[in-house]
Each structure stands twice: as C-alpha cells, then as structure tokens.
Amino acid sequence: MQSFFSFIVALFLTVLLVPVAMRFAASVGLVDRPDTDRKVHRTAIPRCGGIAMVAAAIVPLIMWLPLDRESISLLLAILVIAFFGVWDDRVDLDYRIKLFGQSLAIIIVMSGGTILWHLPLFGMEPVPAYLAYPVTFIFLLGVTNAVNLADGLDGLAGGCALLTLGMIALLAYLATDRSAAMPLLVLTLAAMGSILGFLRFNTHPAVVFMGDTGSQFLGLVAGIATIRLTEGVHGSVSAMLPFLLLGMPILDTGWVMAQRILSGRSPFSADRNHIHHKLLSLGFYHHEVVALIYAAHAALISTAFFLRYQSDLLLLIIYLGFCGTVIGLYYWAKATGWQVRQERSSGPGQEIMLANALGVWLKQRAPAIETAFPVLACGVLLFLALGAFCPPSISFDLGLLAGGVAVMFTVYWLVFPQLQPLPQRIAVYTAILTGSYLLAVLADTSWLRLSWLNLYCVGLLLLLLLAIRLGHERRFRASPQDFLVLFFAIAVPNIADGLFASFPVAEMTFHVVVLFYVSEFLMSERERGRTERLSGMILSVGVIGFLSVIALRGLTVA
C-alpha cells in the first residue's frame, strides 16, 4: 500500500508543480532556446520540469522509506544531482563540472551500500571489492549520462525510464521477500509517478522540458534501482539484466561515443549522431521516432523479464545481436538511400509516407469504412450490456453511484447541451469502469469467460486502429504516450498472469484501456458528419441506459 501511495503522491505533486515551475522559469533563466542546430524544437520552452519531478518524488521517499544508511544516502545523492542539474540548466556547465557533480552523487549512494558485487560472466560468487567499486562507479556514471543524452525529443527519456522502472517494480514485486523489496518499490513507483505527471506536459509538442535536472535524476535512479534489484531484492536473476533493462540508452550512448572517438573528437562533444537524430534523418516524424524507440526498448525489457533466469552469456548474445541489428539496419538505409518518405508525382513537393500506401488503397476500395463508427459504438454498448445483466446482483452503493451519474448526464444533455462534453466523458468513463469491474469480478455465468472478453476487446482495438488509420481529417491523434499506455495494457495480462489471483486486475485493465480509447475516438469524432453524430448519439443513449439498469438493480436490492 505504501508503494501505491508513493506513486499517487508523486503523480499528483508533479502535475501540481510543473505549471508553477513553468510560471517562474523565465525569471530564473530556466528556458531552453533553439540556438544550435542540434536542437529539434523551434521556440523557447521552459526547462524546469525536472525540478518538479525531483520535488514530487522526494516527498513520498521521505514519507515511506526507512531512515537507514541506504535511504539517507539515496536522498542525499538525489539532492546533489538535482543541484548540479539546476545549475547546468541555467548556465550550461562545462562537462567536467557536470561529471564532478555526478561523481559526487554516485560516491554518496555507493557509501550507502549500493554496490555491484555480481558482474556478468563472473559466476555466482561476489567479485573482489577492488573490482566491484570501480565497476559500480562506471556503471552508475554511464547510466546517468545515457539517460541524460537520450533526452533529445519530447517524451523520449521519460518514456524509456518509465518502461525500465516499471519492469524493475514488477520484478521487485515478484521477489520472495516482500519486506526487503518494499523500499525499492517505493523508489521506483515514486519515480514512475513523477514521470507520468511530467509526460502530461512533455508529450509532443511539449510545453516544458525536464532539463538536465530531470534526465540526470532519472538516470541515477534507474541505475540505483537496477543494482538494488539484482544485488539484494532479486539476487537470483542474471547479472546481465541491467543491460537489457537499460538497453536503448546504453546502445545510444555507446554508439555516439564510439563515433566521436573514431572521428578524432572528444567523446563529450555535442553532435547530431544520437539514434533519434539518425531516425529523423531517415524521414521519420518526431512522434514516430519516439514511438519506434519506445517499441525497441519495450522489446528489450520484455526479453529481460522472460529470460531473467537464463545465463549471462545468452543475454549478452541477445543484446549484442539486438545492437548489431539496429546499427546494421541504419547503415544499410544510409548506403541504399532508403527514406521512409518519398517524393511522388501527384503534386509538387508532396510527401507521402510509405505506410500510407495501404491506407490510400483501402480508402479507394472501401468507402463504407464509415460504418466502423456505429459498429464501434455498438461494440462498447454490447460490452456494457453484458456487465449490466450477467452479474447475479448489484450492490446498493454501485447502484447509487450509477443513478447519480445518469441523472447528471441526462440533465446536462437536455438542459445545457453546450456543456455536454465534460459530463458525457464522466458518464462514459464511469460506465466503462463499472461494466469492466462487474464482468471481471462479479460475473457468474457458465458461458461467459474472461478470455472471450479479451478476444472481443482485441477485435475492438483492431477495428479502432483501422478507423483511425482511414479516417478523414482526423481529430483523434495518437501520441507516443498512448503507446506506453497500450504497452502496459497488453503486457500486464501476459506478464502478470497469476500475479493477482484473487482479483483479475490484468483483464480489467486491458478492457478499460481499450474501451476508453474507443469511446474517446467516438466522442472526438461526433460532430464531423452524420455517421459520426449518430455514433455519438448511440454511445450516449446506451451509456444512460446502462447506468439506469445498474441503478435500478442496485437500488431495488432487498
């Protein structure tokens, strides 16, 4: 419960503090101006999100971490890295001063007992101190800078860190000794809450950057968390696991440093050789690059989970093979002149994505795709109907909640139609949460299976993706942050199978996420055309009907 509240507190405080920090960013010199060719953005943007993230994460750490040497060293290290990060965000420090600040923070956290005693390919016995201490220092220094250097596009560093910390939190939760795992859970979930709160403002196009304060904080925390996972909480896993959990930032940093050294330049000089720069040079859009790197990193951490007990050598071969594939594909693209977008003769200067070819072909041959709107609306209502009638009973409290929301939405719909969007979303989301809960927990029929509902939602998801892909003048736009949501929604039911035996949270999470996206698509599109308006009407009427049935069943319980 402490770990859960650390996530909620950090998330809430970050959302609260980021706008406050943005208000004062210009007056204290925390603004990122596009004054070099390396920078992708074209307008001045506040560089203060990291301050809010650190402040929001420290609060739950102080509240719920035990006051022992390990926790105190962690808090002091975070404060040191944040101090030098804010200083760097204001004046662009020389790299030697940055390294000094990072080194000081790492020495502090190492003095608290965070040491890599087991190294890849060195067997199960701890290595000598003269080897463990320098390797730990280099590892933490490398990871801190890897995440810092990866912070080149909106949401990139935050999203990758979120994936890494999420997997660490899951592995810590699976550890046998829950009491030993609790401090690590508090740390990772507090950091995840601060990231999610920040991504609310940092998803492309970003209105605020985390700066070096945020990226170095995330890098240090990710490095510390991986060490504490493999050394103390879950010591039976492979010593190579950190390299997969931090795979994309490590690959990016190693590749960039190697190129700089081979070209006779300082490894700390700035350039446009990062992976995200390379993908941009191949014609990918900003959000596509972020989503691609998310996907690659998600594949690595998923591999780390499923192969966590395998030999170090096997994981090393897999990781090197992954790195070789990424590097090889890039150099093949450069050698052949491949671009994701090509000029077409259909108009001067008109660029068409190769991926659009299928969409154009389908649009020409399937004008009836607009029927996807009412089909999606009816699909949501069928799911809700099962939730309304399958459970043998409905509690009084649930009936009262459903009745209140139904009355509120009906009144706003009839009396204040100009204020409809917010009440409609409240009603739709309440209905989806209620229906998913009833089907996941209370359904008691011999013919309905949660696995069938999973397949049903997969079908809705595929239809939704098709409708988004083929929609005209789309108002609904997916973002890289949506990829993170969908990844967790798909991964949780598969990775956490059997983890929540008494409560099917995995299935419920998947159903809720899919239905939320379908409903948001329908509500965003409802004013475009006759078919879209009809779909919105079907959804609204069906939601009122569902809530009314739940209210009648719950309030009439004897």
C-alpha positions as CSV (number, residue, x, y, z in Angstrom):
1,M,0.0,0.0,0.0
2,Q,2.9,2.4,0.7
3,S,4.3,1.8,-2.7
4,F,1.0,2.5,-4.3
5,F,0.6,5.8,-2.4
6,S,4.1,6.8,-3.3
7,F,3.1,6.6,-7.0
8,I,-0.1,8.6,-6.4
9,V,1.5,11.3,-4.3
10,A,4.4,11.8,-6.8
11,L,2.0,11.9,-9.8
12,F,-0.3,14.4,-8.1
13,L,2.5,16.7,-6.9
14,T,4.2,16.6,-10.3
15,V,1.0,17.7,-12.1
16,L,0.6,20.4,-9.5
17,L,4.2,21.7,-9.5
18,V,5.0,21.7,-13.2
19,P,2.7,24.7,-14.1
20,V,4.1,26.5,-11.0
21,A,7.6,25.9,-12.2
22,M,6.8,27.0,-15.7
23,R,5.5,30.3,-14.4
24,F,8.8,31.2,-12.9
25,A,11.1,29.5,-15.4
26,A,11.9,32.6,-17.4
27,S,12.6,34.8,-14.4
28,V,15.3,32.4,-13.1
29,G,16.8,31.6,-16.5
30,L,15.5,28.1,-16.9
31,V,14.5,28.4,-20.6
32,D,15.7,26.2,-23.5
33,R,16.2,28.4,-26.6
34,P,16.8,26.8,-30.0
35,D,20.2,28.4,-30.5
36,T,22.0,25.4,-32.0
37,D,21.5,23.1,-35.0
38,R,21.3,20.0,-32.6
39,K,18.0,21.1,-31.1
40,V,14.8,19.9,-32.7
41,H,12.4,22.5,-31.2
42,R,12.0,25.9,-32.8
43,T,10.6,28.0,-29.9
44,A,11.8,28.8,-26.4
45,I,10.5,26.3,-23.9
46,P,10.8,26.3,-20.1
47,R,13.4,23.8,-18.9
48,C,12.1,23.4,-15.4
49,G,10.1,20.1,-15.4
50,G,13.0,18.2,-13.7
51,I,12.7,20.4,-10.6
52,A,9.0,19.5,-10.2
53,M,9.8,15.8,-10.8
54,V,12.6,15.7,-8.2
55,A,10.5,17.6,-5.6
56,A,7.5,15.4,-6.2
57,A,9.5,12.2,-6.0
58,I,11.4,13.1,-2.8
59,V,8.2,13.7,-0.8
60,P,7.0,10.1,-0.8
61,L,10.6,8.9,-0.4
62,I,10.9,10.9,2.8
63,M,7.4,9.7,4.0
64,W,7.8,6.0,3.4
65,L,11.5,5.0,3.1
66,P,13.1,3.7,6.3
67,L,15.6,6.1,7.7
68,D,18.6,3.9,7.3
69,R,22.0,4.5,5.8
70,E,20.9,3.2,2.3
71,S,17.9,5.6,2.2
72,I,19.7,8.6,3.5
73,S,22.5,8.2,1.0
74,L,19.9,7.9,-1.8
75,L,18.1,11.1,-0.7
76,L,21.4,13.0,-0.4
77,A,22.6,11.7,-3.9
78,I,19.3,12.9,-5.4
79,L,19.7,16.3,-3.9
80,V,23.3,16.6,-5.2
81,I,22.4,15.5,-8.7
82,A,19.4,17.9,-8.7
83,F,21.6,20.8,-7.5
84,F,24.1,20.4,-10.3
85,G,21.3,19.7,-12.8
86,V,19.6,23.0,-12.0
87,W,22.9,24.8,-12.2
88,D,23.5,23.2,-15.6
89,D,20.0,24.1,-16.9
90,R,20.7,27.7,-16.0
91,V,24.3,28.2,-17.4
92,D,25.2,25.2,-19.5
93,L,28.0,23.8,-17.3
94,D,31.3,22.6,-18.7
95,Y,31.2,18.8,-18.9
96,R,33.9,18.4,-16.3
97,I,31.8,20.2,-13.6
98,K,28.8,18.0,-14.6
99,L,30.9,14.9,-14.2
100,F,32.1,16.1,-10.8
101,G,28.5,16.6,-9.6
102,Q,27.5,13.2,-11.0
103,S,30.6,11.6,-9.4
104,L,29.8,13.2,-6.0
105,A,26.3,11.9,-6.1
106,I,27.4,8.4,-7.1
107,I,30.1,8.2,-4.3
108,I,27.4,9.2,-1.8
109,V,25.0,6.5,-2.9
110,M,27.8,3.9,-3.0
111,S,28.7,4.8,0.6
112,G,25.2,3.7,1.5
113,G,25.8,0.2,0.2
114,T,24.7,0.2,-3.4
115,I,27.4,-1.9,-5.0
116,L,27.5,-4.3,-7.9
117,W,29.1,-7.3,-6.4
118,H,28.0,-9.7,-9.1
119,L,29.2,-9.0,-12.6
120,P,28.2,-10.6,-15.9
121,L,30.2,-13.7,-16.9
122,F,31.9,-13.8,-13.4
123,G,29.8,-16.6,-12.0
124,M,27.6,-16.6,-8.9
125,E,30.3,-15.6,-6.4
126,P,30.8,-11.9,-5.5
127,V,33.8,-10.2,-7.1
128,P,36.5,-8.6,-5.0
129,A,36.0,-5.0,-3.7
130,Y,38.8,-3.6,-5.9
131,L,36.8,-4.7,-8.9
132,A,33.2,-4.1,-7.6
133,Y,33.7,-0.5,-6.6
134,P,35.1,0.9,-9.9
135,V,32.7,-1.1,-12.0
136,T,29.7,0.2,-9.9
137,F,31.0,3.8,-10.3
138,I,31.4,3.5,-14.0
139,F,28.1,1.8,-14.4
140,L,26.2,4.5,-12.5
141,L,28.1,7.2,-14.2
142,G,27.4,5.7,-17.6
143,V,23.7,5.1,-17.0
144,T,23.2,8.7,-15.6
145,N,24.7,10.1,-18.7
146,A,23.0,7.7,-21.0
147,V,19.5,8.8,-19.9
148,N,20.7,12.4,-20.0
149,L,21.9,12.1,-23.5
150,A,18.8,10.3,-24.6
151,D,16.7,13.3,-23.7
152,G,16.6,14.8,-27.2
153,L,12.9,14.5,-28.2
154,D,9.7,15.2,-26.4
155,G,8.9,12.3,-24.0
156,L,11.8,10.2,-25.1
157,A,13.9,9.9,-21.9
158,G,10.9,9.9,-19.7
159,G,9.1,7.2,-21.5
160,C,12.1,4.9,-21.7
161,A,12.8,5.5,-18.0
162,L,9.2,4.7,-17.2
163,L,9.4,1.4,-19.1
164,T,12.6,0.4,-17.3
165,L,11.3,1.4,-13.8
166,G,8.0,-0.4,-14.4
167,M,9.8,-3.6,-15.1
168,I,12.0,-3.2,-12.1
169,A,9.0,-2.6,-10.0
170,L,7.3,-5.7,-11.3
171,L,10.4,-7.9,-10.6
172,A,10.7,-6.4,-7.1
173,Y,7.0,-7.2,-6.5
174,L,7.7,-10.8,-7.6
175,A,10.6,-11.2,-5.1
176,T,10.1,-13.7,-2.3
177,D,11.0,-11.3,0.5
178,R,8.4,-8.5,0.2
179,S,9.7,-6.6,3.1
180,A,13.1,-6.3,1.5
181,A,11.5,-5.3,-1.8
182,M,9.4,-2.5,-0.3
183,P,12.0,0.3,-0.3
184,L,12.8,-0.5,-4.0
185,L,9.0,-0.5,-4.8
186,V,8.6,2.9,-3.1
187,L,11.6,4.3,-5.1
188,T,10.6,3.0,-8.5
189,L,6.9,3.9,-8.1
190,A,7.6,7.4,-6.8
191,A,9.9,8.0,-9.9
192,M,7.2,6.5,-12.2
193,G,4.6,8.8,-10.7
194,S,6.7,11.8,-11.3
195,I,7.4,10.7,-14.9
196,L,3.7,10.2,-15.7
197,G,2.8,13.5,-14.2
198,F,5.6,15.2,-16.3
199,L,4.6,13.4,-19.6
200,R,1.2,15.1,-19.3
201,F,3.1,18.3,-20.3
202,N,6.0,16.8,-22.3
203,T,4.3,14.7,-24.9
204,H,4.9,16.1,-28.4
205,P,4.5,19.0,-28.9
206,A,6.0,19.6,-25.4
207,V,5.2,22.8,-23.4
208,V,8.0,22.1,-20.9
209,F,11.3,20.1,-20.8
210,M,12.8,18.2,-17.9
211,G,16.2,19.6,-18.5
212,D,19.4,18.0,-17.1
213,T,17.8,18.1,-13.6
214,G,15.2,15.6,-14.6
215,S,17.2,13.4,-17.0
216,Q,20.1,13.0,-14.6
217,F,17.7,12.3,-11.8
218,L,16.0,9.6,-13.8
219,G,19.4,8.1,-15.0
220,L,20.7,7.9,-11.4
221,V,17.5,6.4,-10.0
222,A,17.3,3.9,-12.8
223,G,20.9,2.8,-12.3
224,I,20.5,2.6,-8.5
225,A,17.2,0.6,-8.9
226,T,18.8,-2.0,-11.2
227,I,21.7,-2.6,-8.8
228,R,19.4,-2.9,-5.8
229,L,17.2,-5.3,-7.8
230,T,19.9,-7.7,-8.9
231,E,22.0,-7.5,-5.7
232,G,19.5,-7.5,-2.9
233,V,15.9,-7.9,-3.8
234,H,16.0,-10.4,-6.6
235,G,19.6,-11.8,-6.5
236,S,18.8,-14.9,-8.4
237,V,18.3,-13.1,-11.7
238,S,21.0,-12.8,-14.4
239,A,23.8,-10.2,-13.8
240,M,23.3,-9.2,-17.4
241,L,19.7,-8.0,-16.7
242,P,20.6,-4.3,-16.2
243,F,22.0,-4.1,-19.7
244,L,18.6,-5.2,-21.1
245,L,16.6,-3.1,-18.7
246,L,18.6,0.0,-19.8
247,G,19.3,-1.3,-23.3
248,M,18.4,1.6,-25.6
249,P,20.1,4.4,-23.6
250,I,23.2,2.3,-23.3
251,L,23.3,1.5,-27.0
252,D,22.7,5.1,-27.9
253,T,25.5,6.4,-25.7
254,G,28.0,3.7,-26.7
255,W,27.3,4.3,-30.4
256,V,27.6,8.1,-30.1
257,M,30.8,7.9,-28.1
258,A,32.4,5.4,-30.5
259,Q,31.6,7.7,-33.5
260,R,33.1,10.7,-31.8
261,I,36.3,8.9,-30.8
262,L,36.7,7.4,-34.2
263,S,36.3,10.8,-35.9
264,G,39.0,12.2,-33.6
265,R,36.7,14.4,-31.5
266,S,36.1,14.5,-27.7
267,P,33.5,11.9,-26.6
268,F,31.8,14.7,-24.7
269,S,31.3,17.0,-27.7
270,A,27.8,17.7,-29.0
271,D,26.5,16.5,-32.3
272,R,23.5,15.0,-34.1
273,N,24.6,11.4,-34.0
274,H,22.1,10.1,-31.5
275,I,19.7,7.4,-32.5
276,H,16.8,9.8,-32.6
277,H,18.8,12.1,-34.9
278,K,19.5,9.2,-37.2
279,L,15.9,8.2,-37.4
280,L,14.9,11.8,-38.1
281,S,17.4,11.9,-40.9
282,L,15.7,8.9,-42.5
283,G,12.5,10.9,-42.8
284,F,10.5,9.7,-39.7
285,Y,8.4,12.3,-37.9
286,H,9.1,13.4,-34.4
287,H,6.4,11.3,-32.7
288,E,7.2,8.3,-35.0
289,V,10.8,8.3,-33.8
290,V,9.8,8.4,-30.1
291,A,7.3,5.5,-30.7
292,L,9.9,3.4,-32.5
293,I,12.4,3.8,-29.7
294,Y,9.7,3.0,-27.2
295,A,8.9,-0.1,-29.1
296,A,12.5,-1.3,-29.3
297,H,13.0,-0.6,-25.6
298,A,9.8,-2.3,-24.7
299,A,11.0,-5.4,-26.6
300,L,14.3,-5.4,-24.6
301,I,12.7,-5.1,-21.2
302,S,10.1,-7.8,-22.1
303,T,13.0,-10.1,-23.1
304,A,14.7,-9.3,-19.8
305,F,11.6,-10.4,-17.9
306,F,11.1,-13.7,-19.7
307,L,14.8,-14.6,-19.7
308,R,15.7,-13.2,-16.3
309,Y,16.9,-16.6,-15.0
310,Q,18.9,-17.5,-18.1
311,S,22.7,-17.4,-18.4
312,D,24.7,-14.2,-18.7
313,L,26.2,-15.4,-21.9
314,L,22.8,-15.9,-23.6
315,L,21.5,-12.5,-22.5
316,L,24.8,-10.9,-23.7
317,I,24.5,-12.6,-27.1
318,I,20.8,-11.4,-27.4
319,Y,21.7,-7.9,-26.5
320,L,24.7,-7.7,-28.9
321,G,22.6,-9.2,-31.6
322,F,19.9,-6.5,-31.0
323,C,22.6,-3.8,-31.1
324,G,24.1,-5.2,-34.3
325,T,20.7,-5.3,-35.9
326,V,19.9,-1.7,-35.1
327,I,23.2,-0.4,-36.3
328,G,23.2,-2.6,-39.4
329,L,19.8,-1.5,-40.5
330,Y,20.7,2.1,-40.1
331,Y,23.9,1.8,-42.2
332,W,22.0,-0.3,-44.8
333,A,19.4,2.5,-45.1
334,K,22.1,5.2,-45.5
335,A,24.0,3.1,-48.1
336,T,21.0,2.4,-50.2
337,G,19.5,5.9,-49.8
338,W,16.3,4.5,-48.2
339,Q,13.8,7.0,-46.8
340,V,10.5,6.4,-45.1
341,R,9.0,9.1,-47.2
342,Q,9.4,9.5,-51.0
343,E,8.5,12.2,-53.5
344,R,5.5,11.3,-55.6
345,S,4.4,12.8,-58.9
346,S,0.9,13.5,-57.5
347,G,1.9,17.0,-56.6
348,P,4.9,19.3,-56.4
349,G,6.8,18.7,-53.1
350,Q,4.1,16.4,-51.8
351,E,5.5,13.8,-49.4
352,I,3.6,10.5,-48.8
353,M,4.6,8.0,-46.2
354,L,5.2,4.5,-47.5
355,A,2.9,3.3,-44.7
356,N,0.2,5.4,-46.2
357,A,0.1,3.3,-49.4
358,L,-2.1,0.7,-47.8
359,G,-4.4,3.4,-46.4
360,V,-4.9,5.0,-49.8
361,W,-5.6,1.7,-51.4
362,L,-8.2,0.8,-48.8
363,K,-9.8,4.2,-48.9
364,Q,-10.3,3.9,-52.7
365,R,-11.8,0.4,-52.4
366,A,-13.7,0.6,-49.1
367,P,-15.8,3.8,-48.9
368,A,-18.0,2.0,-46.4
369,I,-15.3,2.3,-43.7
370,E,-17.5,4.9,-42.1
371,T,-19.6,2.1,-40.8
372,A,-16.8,1.5,-38.3
373,F,-18.1,4.3,-36.2
374,P,-21.6,2.9,-35.3
375,V,-20.0,-0.6,-35.1
376,L,-17.6,0.6,-32.5
377,A,-20.4,2.4,-30.6
378,C,-22.5,-0.8,-30.6
379,G,-19.4,-2.8,-29.6
380,V,-19.0,-0.7,-26.5
381,L,-22.7,-1.0,-25.7
382,L,-22.7,-4.8,-26.1
383,F,-19.8,-5.0,-23.5
384,L,-21.8,-2.8,-21.1
385,A,-25.0,-4.8,-21.7
386,L,-23.1,-7.9,-20.5
387,G,-21.9,-6.0,-17.5
388,A,-25.4,-4.9,-16.7
389,F,-27.2,-8.2,-16.9
390,C,-24.7,-11.0,-16.3
391,P,-23.9,-10.4,-12.6
392,P,-26.4,-12.0,-10.3
393,S,-26.6,-8.9,-8.1
394,I,-25.6,-5.3,-7.9
395,S,-24.5,-3.6,-4.6
396,F,-26.6,-0.6,-3.3
397,D,-23.5,1.7,-3.4
398,L,-22.8,0.9,-7.0
399,G,-26.5,1.5,-7.9
400,L,-26.5,4.8,-6.2
401,L,-23.3,5.9,-8.0
402,A,-24.7,4.9,-11.4
403,G,-28.0,6.6,-10.8
404,G,-26.4,9.8,-9.8
405,V,-24.1,9.9,-12.8
406,A,-27.1,9.0,-15.1
407,V,-29.2,11.8,-13.8
408,M,-26.3,14.3,-14.0
409,F,-25.6,13.4,-17.6
410,T,-29.2,13.4,-18.7
411,V,-29.8,16.9,-17.2
412,Y,-26.8,18.4,-18.8
413,W,-27.6,16.7,-22.1
414,L,-31.2,18.1,-22.2
415,V,-30.8,21.4,-20.4
416,F,-27.2,22.5,-21.0
417,P,-26.2,20.9,-24.4
418,Q,-23.3,23.4,-24.7
419,L,-21.7,21.9,-21.6
420,Q,-22.2,18.3,-22.7
421,P,-18.5,17.1,-23.4
422,L,-17.3,17.0,-19.8
423,P,-20.5,15.3,-18.3
424,Q,-20.5,12.9,-21.3
425,R,-16.9,11.8,-20.6
426,I,-17.7,11.4,-16.9
427,A,-20.7,9.3,-17.7
428,V,-18.9,7.2,-20.3
429,Y,-15.8,6.5,-18.2
430,T,-18.0,5.7,-15.1
431,A,-20.0,3.2,-17.2
432,I,-16.8,1.6,-18.6
433,L,-15.2,1.2,-15.2
434,T,-18.4,-0.1,-13.7
435,G,-19.0,-2.6,-16.5
436,S,-15.4,-3.8,-16.6
437,Y,-15.5,-4.3,-12.8
438,L,-18.7,-6.2,-12.9
439,L,-17.6,-8.6,-15.6
440,A,-14.1,-9.1,-14.2
441,V,-15.3,-9.7,-10.6
442,L,-19.0,-10.3,-10.3
443,A,-20.0,-12.2,-13.4
444,D,-21.2,-15.7,-12.5
445,T,-22.3,-17.5,-15.6
446,S,-21.4,-20.8,-17.1
447,W,-21.0,-19.5,-20.7
448,L,-19.1,-16.2,-20.3
449,R,-15.3,-16.3,-20.0
450,L,-12.8,-13.5,-19.4
451,S,-10.7,-14.9,-22.2
452,W,-13.6,-14.4,-24.6
453,L,-13.9,-10.8,-23.4
454,N,-10.1,-10.4,-24.0
455,L,-10.6,-11.5,-27.6
456,Y,-13.6,-9.3,-28.0
457,C,-11.6,-6.3,-26.9
458,V,-8.8,-7.2,-29.2
459,G,-11.3,-7.1,-32.1
460,L,-12.5,-3.7,-31.0
461,L,-8.9,-2.5,-30.8
462,L,-8.1,-3.7,-34.3
463,L,-11.3,-2.0,-35.7
464,L,-10.3,1.2,-33.8
465,L,-6.9,1.2,-35.4
466,L,-8.4,0.7,-38.8
467,A,-10.9,3.6,-38.3
468,I,-8.1,5.9,-37.1
469,R,-5.9,4.9,-40.0
470,L,-8.6,5.5,-42.6
471,G,-10.4,8.5,-41.0
472,H,-10.7,11.7,-43.0
473,E,-9.5,14.9,-41.3
474,R,-8.9,13.1,-38.1
475,R,-9.3,15.0,-34.8
476,F,-8.2,12.0,-32.8
477,R,-4.4,11.7,-32.8
478,A,-2.4,9.0,-31.2
479,S,0.8,10.0,-29.4
480,P,3.9,8.1,-28.2
481,Q,2.4,8.3,-24.7
482,D,-0.5,6.3,-26.0
483,F,2.0,3.6,-27.0
484,L,3.1,3.4,-23.4
485,V,-0.5,3.0,-22.2
486,L,-1.2,0.3,-24.7
487,F,2.1,-1.5,-24.0
488,F,1.2,-1.7,-20.3
489,A,-2.3,-2.7,-21.1
490,I,-1.2,-5.6,-23.3
491,A,1.8,-6.5,-21.2
492,V,0.1,-6.7,-17.8
493,P,-2.3,-9.5,-18.8
494,N,0.5,-11.6,-20.2
495,I,3.4,-10.8,-17.9
496,A,1.4,-10.6,-14.7
497,D,-0.6,-13.8,-15.3
498,G,-1.5,-15.3,-11.9
499,L,0.0,-12.4,-10.0
500,F,-3.3,-11.2,-8.8
501,A,-5.1,-14.5,-8.3
502,S,-7.8,-13.0,-6.1
503,F,-8.6,-10.0,-8.3
504,P,-8.4,-10.2,-12.2
505,V,-6.8,-6.7,-12.5
506,A,-5.0,-7.7,-15.6
507,E,-8.1,-8.4,-17.6
508,M,-9.9,-5.4,-16.2
509,T,-7.0,-3.1,-17.1
510,F,-6.9,-4.3,-20.7
511,H,-10.7,-4.0,-21.1
512,V,-10.8,-0.5,-19.6
513,V,-7.9,0.9,-21.7
514,V,-9.4,-0.4,-25.0
515,L,-12.9,0.8,-24.2
516,F,-11.5,4.2,-23.1
517,Y,-9.7,4.7,-26.4
518,V,-12.7,3.5,-28.4
519,S,-15.0,5.9,-26.6
520,E,-12.6,8.8,-26.8
521,F,-12.4,8.3,-30.5
522,L,-16.2,8.3,-30.9
523,M,-16.6,11.4,-28.7
524,S,-13.8,13.2,-30.5
525,E,-15.4,12.5,-33.9
526,R,-19.0,13.0,-33.1
527,E,-19.5,16.4,-34.8
528,R,-17.9,15.7,-38.1
529,G,-20.6,14.0,-40.1
530,R,-23.9,12.3,-40.0
531,T,-22.5,8.9,-39.3
532,E,-20.2,10.2,-36.6
533,R,-23.0,12.1,-34.9
534,L,-25.2,9.0,-35.0
535,S,-22.4,7.0,-33.4
536,G,-22.1,9.6,-30.6
537,M,-25.8,9.5,-30.1
538,I,-25.8,5.7,-29.8
539,L,-23.0,5.8,-27.3
540,S,-24.7,8.5,-25.1
541,V,-28.1,6.8,-25.1
542,G,-26.5,3.4,-24.4
543,V,-24.5,4.7,-21.5
544,I,-27.6,6.3,-19.9
545,G,-29.4,3.0,-20.4
546,F,-26.6,1.0,-18.8
547,L,-26.3,3.3,-15.8
548,S,-30.1,3.3,-15.4
549,V,-30.2,-0.5,-15.3
550,I,-27.3,-0.6,-12.8
551,A,-29.2,2.0,-10.7
552,L,-32.5,0.0,-10.8
553,R,-30.8,-3.3,-9.9
554,G,-28.7,-1.8,-7.1
555,L,-31.3,0.4,-5.5
556,T,-34.0,-2.2,-5.6
557,V,-31.9,-4.8,-3.7
558,A,-33.9,-6.1,-0.8
